[in-house]
Amino acid sequence: MKITLKVNGTPHDIDVAPAQTLLSVLRDTLDLTGTKYGCGEGHCGACTVLVDKQPVKSCQPRAALLQGKSITTIESLDKNGQLHPLQRAFLAHEAMQCGYCTPGMIMAAVGLLSSNAHPTEEAIVKAMDKNVCRCGTYARIIAAIKDAAHV
């Protein structure tokens, strides 16, 4: 079926299978490979993107159901060659080791900060609880988010 998805501000007319996930469309059709495949079951958060500014695990929703929604991926965060404040904070705090979960972590944090510009540490932990870092850099991730939020 033919659908139009608005990804990173640009409409894309694409053919999708009825069961095709948003993650599949992003990676395989639109070649936006910053969004990672993790567990494929919506548990790890490696595939987190924003849908209408809310964090969503892209391995779960069917792409065909997202027409009319605004989808934002990690590729759109830098502006004029400048990293997003969360990307800079993750680098400054060395909030990654292998880096596989980092795009999903950053997108979840962008979603948090768009709805709560100055979250408490408790709010950060709660918001990030649905994203898994297998390397265990949680303390540095929290510090980076706090830094980006100027908490």
N, C-alpha and C positions, 0 to 999 in steps of 0.2 A: 504494500500500500504506500502511496505517496503522502508524505507529511512535510510540514515546515517546522523546524525547530530553531528557536532564537538562542544561539550559543555565543557567549561573549559579545553580545550586542549585534551580532550578524545573523540574519535569517538564512537558513540552509534548507533547500528543497531536497529531500532525500527519500529513497525507497527503503522501507523497513518491513521486516517480517512481523506479523502480529505479536509474537512472543519476544522479539528482540529487545534487550535491555538498553537503557540509556548508556551504560558503560560500554557496551559493544558498539553502539553508534559513535560515541566519542572517540574511542580508540581505533576501531576498524574502518569506520566510514569517514570520519572527519580528521583522522590522524592526530588527535589530541592525546598524546600518550603520557602526559603528566599525571593523569588520573590512573591509578594503579588497580589491577585486579588482585585482591587478597584472598578472602575466603569464598567469595561468591554467594554468601548467605546473609549478608547484611550485618555481620557481627564484628568485623575488625576495623572498619572505617577507612581502609586504604583508598577506597574509591569515592570518598566524600567530595561532593561538589555542592554548589548552592543552586537551589531552585526557588525562584522568587525570594532570594536572600536568606533562605533557610537551609541549613545543612541537610543533605539527603545522601544516602548511600546509593550510588548510581548503579550498583549491581542488581538492585531490586526492581525499580519501576520500569515498566514497559515504555519505550520511547514514544510509541504512538499515543500514549495518554498525556504527554507533556506539551502538546501543541498549545501555543498561547502563553506558555510559561517562559520566564527568563532564566536561562541556565548559565552559570558562571563556573569556569574551571581555573585551575592554577595558572594556566597560560596567560590569562588576562590580567593578572595582578600587577605586573610591572607597568609603569607609565613612563614613556619617553626614555626608556633604558634605565630607569631607576626602580630598584626593588621596592615592593610594598613594605611598609613598616614592620609587619609581622615576619616577612622574609628576612629583613635585616636583623631583627631581634633573634630569630632562630639561628642565624649565623653567629651573631655576637655571643650568644649563650651556648653555642655548640650543642643545640638542642636536637641533634640527630647523630646517629652513628652510621648505620647502613643507609639511611635516608629513604627507605622504601615507603614508610608510613608518612613521611614529612608532607607531601602534597595534601593528603587527606587531613592531617593534623592542622595544617595552615588554613585550609578551607573551613574546617569546623571552627577554628578560632576567628576567622574573618566573620563567619556567621554570628558567633557570640558577640564580637565587638560591634557589629552593626546594630544589634538590638540592645546592647548594654556596654556603653563606651568605657565604663570604669567598674568592671566586675570585681567582686571580692574574690579571694583565693578559693573560697568554698564554691562560688558560682563558676569559676574556671574549672575546678575539678569536676563538678557536676556536668558541665557542658562537654568536657573532653572525655568523660567516662566511657563514651561509646566508641572511642578510637584506641586501638591497641598499638603500642610500641613494643615490639619483641625484644629490642635492645635495652629497654628499661630506662629511657632518659626522661622519665616523667617530671622529675624535679626541675630539670633544665627547660622542659617544654613549658611548665607553669611559669617559671621565671621569665621566659621569653614573652609569653602572653602578657604578664604583668608589666613588663618593660614597654611593650608596644602600646599598652593601654595607659601607660604612665601611672600605674597604681602604686 
